[in-house]
């Protein structure tokens, strides 16, 4: 009985991993890009930033992670927290860690923080208007 349960759990992990880390976020990102509001765009952009950083860290410390047998389970729980709309973990992580580090770096080096953000959003807004005019 224990071996059968292990096999089932193993199969669920095999399917849940790619679904939770890539397929659902990909779908939600496309939905966010097609929606009118920009709030969900920020959540999914934050997710991809955090997830990319996590993947990079995994590549760098792969030999050490091989010794931690529960790493994959911990990663799935963490990514679930990042992805699920009830938690908006990606936005929380971005605000508390990534954004704060960027602010510190910019103030230390005399850079203007987030200088290009408004220009990019204006560019995207103009493109959405052009697309809307095209389809009307």
C-alpha positions as CSV (number, residue, x, y, z in Angstrom):
1,X,0.0,0.0,0.0
2,X,2.8,2.4,0.9
3,X,4.5,1.9,-2.5
4,X,1.3,2.6,-4.4
5,X,0.7,5.8,-2.4
6,X,4.3,6.9,-3.2
7,X,3.7,6.2,-6.9
8,X,0.5,8.3,-6.9
9,X,2.1,11.2,-5.0
10,X,5.1,11.0,-7.3
11,X,2.8,11.2,-10.4
12,X,0.8,14.1,-8.9
13,X,4.1,16.0,-8.3
14,X,5.2,15.3,-11.9
15,X,2.0,16.9,-13.2
16,X,1.6,19.6,-10.6
17,X,5.1,21.1,-11.0
18,X,4.9,22.2,-14.6
19,X,1.3,23.2,-14.2
20,X,1.8,25.3,-11.2
21,X,5.1,26.9,-12.2
22,X,4.6,27.4,-15.9
23,X,1.2,26.5,-17.5
24,X,-1.1,28.4,-15.1
25,X,1.2,31.5,-14.9
26,X,1.5,31.5,-18.7
27,X,-2.3,31.4,-19.1
28,X,-2.8,34.0,-16.4
29,X,-0.2,36.3,-17.9
30,X,-1.9,36.1,-21.3
31,X,-5.2,36.9,-19.7
32,X,-3.6,39.8,-17.8
33,X,-2.1,41.2,-21.0
34,X,-5.5,41.1,-22.7
35,X,-7.4,42.7,-19.8
36,X,-8.0,46.4,-19.5
37,X,-6.6,46.9,-16.0
38,X,-2.9,47.0,-15.3
39,X,-3.1,45.6,-11.7
40,X,-3.0,42.0,-12.8
41,X,-0.1,42.8,-15.2
42,X,2.0,43.8,-12.3
43,X,1.2,40.6,-10.4
44,X,2.3,38.4,-13.3
45,X,5.3,40.4,-14.2
46,X,6.4,40.2,-10.5
47,X,5.8,36.4,-10.7
48,X,8.1,36.0,-13.7
49,X,10.8,38.1,-12.1
50,X,10.7,36.1,-8.9
51,X,10.4,32.8,-10.7
52,X,13.4,33.6,-13.0
53,X,15.4,34.5,-9.9
54,X,14.5,31.3,-8.2
55,X,15.4,29.3,-11.4
56,X,18.8,31.1,-11.5
57,X,19.5,30.3,-7.9
58,X,18.5,26.7,-8.5
59,X,21.0,26.4,-11.3
60,X,23.8,27.9,-9.2
61,X,23.3,25.8,-6.1
62,X,22.0,22.6,-7.8
63,X,24.6,20.3,-6.2
64,X,23.6,21.4,-2.7
65,X,19.8,21.0,-3.6
66,X,20.4,17.4,-4.6
67,X,21.1,16.6,-1.0
68,X,17.8,18.2,0.2
69,X,15.2,15.6,-0.5
70,X,12.2,17.8,0.1
71,X,13.4,20.8,-2.0
72,X,11.0,20.1,-4.9
73,X,8.0,20.0,-2.4
74,X,9.1,23.2,-0.7
75,X,9.5,24.8,-4.1
76,X,6.0,23.8,-5.2
77,X,4.5,25.2,-2.0
78,X,6.4,28.4,-2.4
79,X,5.5,28.8,-6.1
80,X,1.9,28.0,-5.1
81,X,2.0,30.9,-2.7
82,X,3.5,33.1,-5.5
83,X,0.8,32.1,-8.0
84,X,-2.5,31.8,-6.2
85,X,-4.6,34.9,-6.5
86,X,-5.7,34.6,-2.8
87,X,-2.2,35.3,-1.7
88,X,-0.6,37.4,-4.5
89,X,2.7,36.2,-3.1
90,X,4.7,37.4,-6.2
91,X,3.5,41.0,-5.7
92,X,4.3,40.8,-2.0
93,X,7.8,39.4,-2.7
94,X,8.5,42.0,-5.3
95,X,7.4,44.9,-3.0
96,X,9.2,43.7,0.1
97,X,12.5,42.4,-1.5
98,X,13.1,43.2,-5.1
99,X,11.8,46.8,-5.1
100,X,13.5,47.6,-1.8
101,X,16.8,46.3,-3.2
102,X,16.4,48.4,-6.3
103,X,15.6,51.5,-4.3
104,X,18.7,50.9,-2.1
105,X,20.9,50.4,-5.1
106,X,19.6,53.5,-6.9
107,X,19.9,55.8,-3.9
108,X,23.4,54.5,-3.2
109,X,24.6,55.1,-6.8
110,X,22.6,58.3,-7.4
111,X,20.3,56.8,-10.0
112,X,16.7,58.0,-10.3
113,X,14.6,55.1,-9.2
114,X,12.2,53.6,-11.8
115,X,12.9,56.3,-14.3
116,X,11.6,54.5,-17.3
117,X,8.4,52.9,-15.8
118,X,6.0,55.7,-16.9
119,X,7.5,55.8,-20.4
120,X,7.0,52.1,-20.8
121,X,3.4,52.2,-19.5
122,X,2.6,55.1,-21.8
123,X,4.1,53.1,-24.7
124,X,1.9,50.1,-23.8
125,X,-1.2,52.2,-23.3
126,X,-0.7,53.8,-26.8
127,X,-0.3,50.3,-28.3
128,X,-3.5,49.1,-26.7
129,X,-5.4,52.1,-28.0
130,X,-4.0,51.5,-31.5
131,X,-5.0,47.8,-31.3
132,X,-8.5,48.8,-30.1
133,X,-8.9,51.3,-33.0
134,X,-7.8,48.6,-35.4
135,X,-10.4,46.1,-34.2
136,X,-13.2,48.7,-34.1
